[in-house]
Amino acid sequence: MIDIALRKSLKSAAGQLDLDIRAIFDTRSFVTLFGTSGSGKTTILRMLAGLITPDSGKLVVAGQTWFDSFKRINIPPQERAIGIVFQDYALFPNLSVRQNVAYGARKDDTAWVDELIDLAGLGALQHRFPETLSGGQKQRVALARALAKKPALLLLDEPLSALDAALRSQLQDDLLRIHERLGLTTLLVSHDLGEVFKLSSRVLRLDAGRITHCGTPSEIFLKQRLSGKLNLRAQVLSIRREEVIHVVSLLIGQDIIDVIASDDEVAELHSGDIISVATKTVSPFLLNISR
């Protein structure tokens, strides 16, 4: 079990934020921290990693106490069995792919490094340097390096957010495969609902520094939401007048659609605005185009 009960007061861009985090989940789980920007997600990861010291509380990972303010226990980051991957990869530019991966492993454990290189699909790249790699390749190296310590807890801070949709989907598949293959306990920070549903067994939803909901993705996001209405978020790309109507071009996900709008609807719209697109009653036809 992973038992988290941590408190930390900090100043954010929105003002004072009092984190009070309490959660228990099983080892080998894939857990996502989900919430708005500024709700404390990255700070939680950094407290788990030992990079930020909580004001008070307790953290127990697989039976080992990593932090206990009452008993004055605070295991330093280098002694915690963690792997961590940030958005910026943080690879060593003067080391090859193989040397980056091997950095966290025991010096005599070449077989484990070989396995990680193979698992992450880096065999053909292992003698290249980070500056010659694409974003997706760098992310694979960062993940393999994080796994080199055989961590009890893998921490991922939006590691795929800078990648395009197709590559992101591919790396999500790889991440889930590696999680299951190695029996990891993984804690992911993500804003992407598709990613949350694809990867997570549990979701911890944060609001203003506290976990307000805990459950499966379906329990958190779909409960009591079945209806005949459709509501989507979209970005306004352009507004143009065609004879007696207005046509608004919208970006929804990775798709661009044109909709007809009234004078009242476009009166306060501008390019770049984020809007809600709603219909009253729909009976959608679902067609699988992924195969």
Beta strands, then each sheet from edge to edge (+ up, - down):
strand 1: 2-12
strand 2: 15-25
strand 3: 30-34
strand 4: 56-61
strand 5: 64-68
strand 6: 73-74
strand 7: 82-85
strand 8: 153-157
strand 9: 186-189
strand 10: 202-207
strand 11: 210-215
strand 12: 230-242
strand 13: 245-252
strand 14: 255-261
strand 15: 274-279
sheet 1: 2+ 1- 4+ 5- 6+
sheet 2: 7+ 8+ 9+ 3+ 10+ 11-
sheet 3: 14+ 13- 12+ 15-
end
